[in-house]
Amino acid sequence: MNTTQQTPAEEARSTGTTLGPAFHSGRGPWLTAEDGTVWFDATSGSGAATLGHQHPAVVAATTAQLNRLVHTGCKLGSDARTRMVRRLGGLSPYRVPAVLPTVTGAEAVETALKIARAATGHRAVVGFTHGYHGKTTGALGLTWRAEFKEYSALPSGTVVTATLPDPRTGRADGPEAVAALRADLATALDAADRLGGTAAVVLEPIQVTEGLLIVPPPLLDEIARAAHARGALLVLDEIYTGLGRAGRMFTAELMAETPDLTLVGKTLGNGFPIGAVVGERTVLDALPAGVQTSTFSGSPLSCAAAEAVLDTVIAEEVPTRAKELGDRLATDLAKLAVRFPWMAAVRTAGALAAFDCVTDGRPDPALAQAVRGAALRGRLLLFGGGPEGASIKIVPPALLEERDYRFLAEGLAAAVAAADHGEEARS
């Protein structure tokens, strides 16, 4: 069974293909297709619908805002924007916080790099293998006004990549792994320093896009100390993991070192387009006024959604419920892996889970595709991924009722069993 459908003929092919049928309504983890069939969304709308589709509090807040004020532009304020910024700053791990709203996560990443260059006076950036931070670049190359570009242009050769230990192959925070990280990161920082100084070290605490590769907090602290020793900022990309999704509000809760900048998105809007850079005011305000604006940043409608999300995350104890969900998934997936040993390296973090499909000691992308295809036949929507394309990612909303969870667990078990028996090849 083909697990994807082509995009409409009128749509550019670059957006790729879509999973499952066209949907017209949703509620919680469920999506309803045009033909009336109901599907379980274990992708959470690419990780954004952490509260579930059409969460009543978010719908109520945005409906009320829709009837009052939808748009002001970035140069005019709104009460919704003021409330959201104060609420997010108050929940953040910073003493005197500042919040810079953005429209997308990728915009938050680019903004953080501008801030880092302004705050440090350096140019180069260190990232990591298997990192994912968005798909935008180059727009400022076509923009005329020079002062907008001062902190943005990345001259050729100013991004250096370091290697993180792979948590699927052993203890990522074991002595050998830590020693290897220290050595590789030092080499990367040396290279960055030769390219104009290191402005920022940027990483995700959990590399979700590439198959849920978890960086242990002790390694995050190692990276933070190494960055600070070079006068660089540590930028923690929590666009996917922040605000409860990974079982905590922010990864900073688990660290001895506080990241200089934290990026949020996805959960923040629960489906509405909004992101943000959060940090100490002294750091964010290193970027001069007017250098980072965009027409829809701080949109009243998206800010109303975000305020409702933040209130709901606290009121419904989303971090705790996500952690409980992850613990339950870890137990059930481990039991399933006993029956099907090709399910390798089961890993969970809050409302995030993944495993690899491995045959004869090698990643098996075809087997992963078979799992996803079997799940689709059972109206369970799953994404794949991983460095080798052999990972199954499970990203349900964090707020599941018992019947929801049972459908998810039984659907996963059925899909794995079907793939094991080769049913995908016969469909």
N, C-alpha and C positions, 0 to 999 in steps of 0.2 A: 504493500500500500504506500502510495506517495504521501509523505508527511507534510508536504507543502502545497500551496496553490500559487499560481502566478498572480502577480499584481494586475490590476485592470490595464487593459490595452492603452489607456490614455496616460497611465502613470509611467514615469521614467524608470528604466530597469535598474538604476543604481540603488534604489531602495530595496531591491531583492525580491524575495518571495515571502509570503505570509503563512503562518501555521494555522491549519484548520479552516473552517468556513468563515464567511463574513458574519460578524456579530452585530446585534442591534440593541441589546440591553444586558444589564448585569446586576448582580446583587451579591455582596460578600465574595466568596471564591468562585461563584458561578457566572457563566456567560451564556446567553441565549442567542442562537443563530437565527437567521431569517426564516429557516424552515421549522422553527419551534424546538429544535433539539437543544439540550442543556449540556454544557461542558464545564469541567472543573479546570480552573486556571491555576496551574502550578508554575506559572511564570510571573504571576502578579503584575501583568502589564509591564514586562521588562524590569520587574523589581520595584515599581513605583507604588502599586496599590497595596501597601503594607496593611492598611486598615480594611482592605477589601473594596470591591467595586461599589460605588454609590453609597458610601458610608453616610448614614443619616445626618450626622453632625456636619460633615463637609458639604453635603447637598443643601442643608438648611442655610448654612453660612453663605454659600456662594449664591444661592437663590435670592437671599435678602440683599446681598451686595449687588447682584445683577440689576435689581430694581432701583438701586440708589446711584451707583457710579461704577462704571466698568473700566474706564481708562483716563489717565491724566498725562501720560508721558513721563519720562524719567526726571524732568526738571520741575514738575509740580508734585507736591506731596498729597497724601491722603491720610485720613484717620486709620484706615485699614493697614496701610504701610507702617505707620508709627507703632501701632499695636503689635504687629508681627515682629518688627525689628526688636522692640523691647522684650517681647516674649522669648524669642530665640536667643537673644543675648543673655537674658536672665537664666536660661537653662544651660548655657554653654559653660565650659570649664575655665573661663577667663575671669580675672578679677575686675578689670575695667574693660568690658567687651565693646567691640564695634562690629557691626554687621554690614556687609556690602551685598545687596540683593543682585541676583542675576536671573536671566531667563532660563538658562540651561546649565547642566553640569559642566559641559565643555567650556562654556563661557566662564564659569567659576574657576576652572583650572587655568585658563589663560589670564584671568584677572589675578589669581594668586601669584603667577609668575611675574606679572608687572609689579605687584606689591613687593615681592622678594627682591627684585632688582632695585627698586626705589629704596628699600630699607637697608640693603647691604652695599649698594654701589657696585655689585658684581654682576656678571653676565651669564655665566654657564650654569647648567642645570644637570643634576644627576637623577636618573630614573632607574628602573629595575626590569630585569627580564620578566616577561609575562604580564607586565603592567598594561592597564587600559585606562585612558583618561579622556577619550572623546576623539572626534574626527574633524575638528575645525583647525584651519591654519591659513595664513596668507592674506586674509582680507585687508589687513593694514598695508600690505604692499601696494595696494591700489588706492589707498587713502592719501590725500595730498598734504594735509596739515602735519608738519614735522613733529610738533610737540606731542601729538597723539602716539607717535611711534617710539618715543625715547626709551620706554621700558618694555617694548613689545618685540622688536625684531630679534629673531634668533639667527645670527649669522651662521653660515655653514660650519658645522663642526663644533657647536657649543652645547650639544646634548651628549652626555656620557652615560652609558648603561652599565650598571653593576648587576651582579648575580645574587639572587636570594637562594637559600637552601630550599630544596623541593620537599615539602612536608609529606609527600606520598612515598618517599624512598627512605625514610628514617626520621629520627628526632630532629626537627628543624632547630631546636634550641640545645642540642647536645654539644659537648665540648668541641668536637671536630667541626660541626656545622658553624658554631660561633667563630671559631678560629678562621675558617675559610671565608666567612662573611667579612670579618675584620680586614683580612688581607685584601680581598677583592674590592671592598669599599674604599680602602685607603688608596689603592691604585686608581680607582675611578675619580676620587677626590683630587688626587695629584694631577690627573689629566685635566680635570675641570679647572683647577687653579691656574694651570698654564694657559687656559683659554679665556682669561679675564676674571678669574676668581669664581668661586661657587656661590651662586645666589640662593639656590634652594636644592634640597633633596626631597623628592616627591615620591610618595608611595601609597598604595592602598593597604590597610591593615589586613584585609582579606581580598585576594585577587579573584573576585567573583566571576568575571567574564571568562577567565581562563580556567574555570573548573573548581572554584572555591579553594584556592591555595592560601592557607592561613599562615600569617606571620606571627609567631608567638610574641607576647608583650616584651619579654626580655630582649628579643632581637630589635624590637622597635626602639627600646631605650638605647641599645648599642648604636643604632643608626642616628638617633637624636643627638647623642653625645659626640659622635664623629662629625655630624653636620655643624654643631655649635662650635666645635674646636676649630673649624675652618671659617667661622664667621658667617655660616649659611643658615637659612631657616629650614626647619623641618615642616613640610606641608603634608598633612595627612588627608588623603582623598577618601572621605567617608560618604561620598555621594550615594553609594549603594548600601553601606553598612550602618550609617548613622541613624539616630532618632529611634532606636528600639529594634530595628530589623535584626541585628546580630546579637540581641539579648542584652544590650546595654544602651544607654543614651548615646555615649561617645566612648570610643576606645581609650581616650585619655584617662578614663576611670581605672583602667588596668595598668597604667604606665607610671613609672616614677618621674619621667620627664614629660612636661606638657608640650604638645606640638605647638609650633608658633602660629600656624594657620590650620584651620579645619574647614573642609569643604563639605557642604551638604546639598542634597537635591532629592530626587526620587520620592522618598517617603514624605519629604517636606510638603509636597503639593498633593500627594495621594492621587495623582493623575492630572493635576493642573501644572502647567509649565512654570517652575520656579526653582532656583538654586540660591546658594549664598556662600560667601566667604566669611568666616568668623575668626576673630583673634583679638589680641589686646589692641586697644585704640591706638597706642603709640606706634604699633607696627602697621596697622592698616592706613593710618593717616600719614605715613611716609609717602604714599602715592598722592600727587597733587590733585587738587579739585579739578573735575572735568575731564581727567584723562581716561576714566572708565565710566562710560554711560552707554545705555542702549534703550531704545524706544520703549520696550515693554518691561524693563527691569523695575521691580517694585509695583507691578500692576495691581490696582486695588482688588481685582477679582482673584488673582492668584494669592495675594497676601491674605485675603479673607479666608481662602481655603487653607492656607498654611497655619493661620492662627487657630482655626478649628482643629487641624491635625495635631498641633502641639498640645492643645488642651486635651484632646482625646488620648494622645499618647500617655499623658499623665493620669487622666481619670480612669482609663481602662487598663493601666499598668502594662502597656505594650512590651517594654523590655522584659518584664518577668514572664509574661505569657509567651513571648517569642522564645525565651530560654527553655521554658517547659516544653514547648512544641519541639524544639531542637533535641532535647533530651529524649523525648518519646520517639522521634524519627531515628535517632542514633540507635536506640534499642531495637526497633523493628527492622531497620536496615541491616543491623548486625546479625539478627536472626535469619534474615533472608540470605545474607552472604554465606552463612553456614550451609544452606541448601544449594546455593549456586556459587561455588568458589571463584568463578571468573569475575564476580563483583569485588573489585579490589579497592583498598584505601577508602573505606567509608569515612566521610568527614561531615561534621555539622557545626553550625555556629548560629544559635538562635533559629530564626525562620529561614535558614539556608542549609541546604544539604547537597551532597554530591557523592558519586562513586565513579570508579573507572571500570570499563569493560576490557578485560585482559585475557588473552588466549595464548597458551604456551609461553607465558612470561612477556608477551608483547601487547601493547595497546591495540585494541580491535575496533576501529571506527565503524566497520560494518555491523558489528554486534550492537554497538551503541545506537546505530540507526534502527536496528531491528527492535530494540527496546522502545524507542520513541514511536516507531510505527505501530507497535502493538498497543502502546498507551493511547495513541490517537484513535485506534479502533474502539477503545473503551471510553472515548470522549474525555481523556485526560491529557491536558496540554503540558508538554515538557520541552525544555530546551536542552540541547547538547552543548558541547564546548570542550575545553581543555587544550593543552598545548598540542596534543596529538589527535584531537577531534574524537576522543574515545570516552569522554566524560558525560555523565547524565547529571543535570542540575535540577534541583527540586527547590522551587522558590514560591511557596504558597503564601497567601496573606497570613499575618500573625494571629488574627482573631478568628479561630476556627471553632465551630460547634462540634460536638462529638460525632454527629452523622457526617459532617464534612471530613473530619479526620479519617473516619473509617473508610469513606470512599477513596480518599487519597492513598491510604495504606494498602487497601485491597487492590486498588487499581495498579499501584506499583508492583505488588506481588504478582498479579496476573500478567502484567507486561513482561516482567523478567522471566516468568515461567514460559510464556509464549515465545520469547526470543530464544530461550534455551532449547526449546523443541523445534526451532526453525520455522515457526508458523508464519513469520513475516515473509519468508521466501516463497511460501505457497499461496499468499493472498493476492 
